[in-house]
Amino acid sequence: MATKDRYIERAKKYESDASSERMKRFRGVSSYKKLVDAYENAGESWKDAGEFAKAERAYEMALRYSPEEDKGRIKGKLKNLGLEKTRTLSFLTGLKKGLEKKFVFAFLSLITLIPALLFVSFSLTGNIILGLTETNSRWIGICLFVCGLIFALLYSRKKK
């Protein structure tokens, strides 16, 4: 974590340098070279910190101010950044989808088992729920209980 913070601080410093160089450039004091270098360094630091959107923005700013001979190099960095971002995001979304699928059945089993207990024990709900008879309430409870057991079984199979 300390390394990421160090990269973020470095990126902020480079962006600050780029901002001051841009102001100097508009006054005619500085060259584009320092400005492009500052944005490129900021992009590298943001990429190392894992902040791909900020890195992309910094590289695009470097591309905007770079001379023609440097545009190819910066476009290559943008392309590599896109590949790295895709790899990281696909890994995270795959992990997230796996966790979502895994816990959907656990959630559904809890959602069905709790009301099943309420419907099966008629004395807890009384005759309040839609004016159900004791028999109807028990049948609803039994159906919900069976669904809950099925979802729990599916969860245990997904868990393996």
Sequence and secondary structure as in RCSB ss.txt:
>XXXX:A:sequence
MATKDRYIERAKKYESDASSERMKRFRGVSSYKKLVDAYENAGESWKDAGEFAKAERAYEMALRYSPEEDKGRIK
GKLKNLGLEKTRTLSFLTGLKKGLEKKFVFAFLSLITLIPALLFVSFSLTGNIILGLTETNSRWIGICLFVCGLI
FALLYSRKKK
>XXXX:A:secstr
 HHHHHHHHHHHHHHHHHHHHHHHHHTT S HHHHHHHHHHHHHHHHHHT HHHHHHHHHHHHHHS HHHHHHHH
HHHHHHHHHHHHHHHHHHHHHHHHHHHHHHHHHHHHHHHHHHHHHSHHHHTT STT  HHHHHHHHHHHHHHHHH
HHHHHHHHH 
